[in-house]
Amino acid sequence: MDHFHYRNRVLYCEDVAIPELANQYGTPLFVYSQATLLHHLTQLQQAFAPADPIVCYSVKTNGNLSICKLMAGNGAGFDVTSGGELYRALRAGAKGDHIVFAGVGKTDEEMRYGLNSNVLMFNVESEAELFALGEVAKSMDRRAPVALRVNPALPPKTHVKTDTSVKGTKFGLDIDSVLEVAQKVVGHPHLEIIGLHMHLGSPILSAQPYREGAEKGVHLIEKLRQQGHAIRFLNMGGGFGIHYRKQEALPAQAFAEVILPAVKASGCRLVLEPGRFIVGNAGVLISRVLYTKESGGRRFIIQDAGMNDLIRPTLYDSFHRIWPVVPDDSVPVMPDDFEAPIVGTVYQDVVGPVCESGDFLAKERALPLMKRGELLCTFSAGAYGMAMSSNYNSRLRAAEVLVTGDTHRLIRRRETFSDLVAAEEACI
Ligand SMILES: *Cc1c(COP(=O)(O)O)cnc(C)c1O
């Protein structure tokens, strides 16, 4: 259930009219629905309940402190990929034993920070990293808890830039060599292998890869135990897909059905690292039309959100539904299918102000003719939107607002010109 809907041809987030938010906080503006965030978290917690899961919210998806705090307050743990994300999780009130530390290139300093924070485990992705972690733990007279991240070498599932479990990506240990590596650290005084980890890629719209991955996982866990490692955790990562085009995403139940039997067979406690599934459909990006123009046989809508606010279309050729916040009655209130012809529309490119030909949110998109000052909504922008935003072109990063019921509050203020130069000012 996503709590964004039209009432009398005005877009609402829960019980708040979006134009009100745009007027009060300005644009571009990320708007999040608390009810939607919690609905998706709860859906996962309930679907996987038989495995007593630790649902570790993936901080890289959207690291906003208020969103992390909401997650911590509702029983989520955290999946962090850097020292910075660990800092965010701790600032949001997370306990170390609910944090898993992932990432293919952890520095010694990050490992020390993780050990000092008593993280539940480090997801380790290479033999070199494993021995480096052993050294760091030794220097602190500690034993580091480790899950080995395996690349299960599955067929392609999603965009090449976000598929992490085909052969030849930089992620994880090769499935053919993971046991060889594990053998080298049997009885290691400063490393304790307690889990097996995999993250298949993202977004994934089918349960089948999880079935295959989990089955390979169970087999490996058996072998690791035979080596003498007391494996207690099976971490199946994240990657569960969401609605970007229409209602294409699977419910949490569908993934649970294929993962739970493997967890049971392994006798492990389940760890999950969902990000997009929780926050993706819970956020939208609101922008204001600056100009329209025709050029070279194409029509352009130039609006105030660009690739620096939402880079997914540029980076991954991603599709986001875009529709007026206040559609007039010449068009449907909200089309069912954005890829079919839509009455009252013409094909247009939705672009931003950034000086790059790659600065667009949509190309050849069916939209009504827009006027200067009107508002557009880019849906499903809660994940990898703000988190991947930048100051390119010295643009100020957008503000973020959290809505709950008929109330709303700023959870990140819009940046100012002095924010832009803050880190440089002391150095001139
Ligand atoms: C990115 C990432 C996730 C989260 O992926 P989603 O698609 O947002 O669920 C989880 N685990 C790891 C290791 C990741 O890199």
The ligand as an SDF file (V2000), in Angstrom:
LIG
                    3D

 15 15  0  0  0  0  0  0  0  0999 V2000
   22.7470   -2.2440   -2.0550 C   0  0  0  0  0  0  0  0  0  0  0  0
   22.8060   -3.4040   -1.1640 C   0  0  0  0  0  0  0  0  0  0  0  0
   21.6650   -3.8180   -0.4790 C   0  0  0  0  0  0  0  0  0  0  0  0
   20.3140   -3.1690   -0.6520 C   0  0  0  0  0  0  0  0  0  0  0  0
   19.7590   -3.3940   -1.9130 O   0  0  0  0  0  0  0  0  0  0  0  0
   18.2380   -2.9820   -2.1880 P   0  0  0  0  0  0  0  0  0  0  0  0
   17.9970   -3.2730   -3.5940 O   0  0  0  0  0  0  0  0  0  0  0  0
   18.1170   -1.5330   -1.8980 O   0  0  0  0  0  0  0  0  0  0  0  0
   17.3950   -3.8080   -1.2890 O   0  0  0  0  0  0  0  0  0  0  0  0
   21.7870   -4.8770    0.3860 C   0  0  0  0  0  0  0  0  0  0  0  0
   22.9710   -5.5130    0.5770 N   0  0  0  0  0  0  0  0  0  0  0  0
   24.0920   -5.1410   -0.0710 C   0  0  0  0  0  0  0  0  0  0  0  0
   25.3510   -5.8610    0.1910 C   0  0  0  0  0  0  0  0  0  0  0  0
   24.0360   -4.0910   -0.9600 C   0  0  0  0  0  0  0  0  0  0  0  0
   25.1470   -3.7210   -1.6210 O   0  0  0  0  0  0  0  0  0  0  0  0
  1  2  1  0
  2  3  1  0
  2 14  2  0
  3  4  1  0
  3 10  2  0
  4  5  1  0
  5  6  1  0
  6  7  2  0
  6  8  1  0
  6  9  1  0
 10 11  1  0
 11 12  2  0
 12 13  1  0
 12 14  1  0
 14 15  1  0
M  END
$$$$
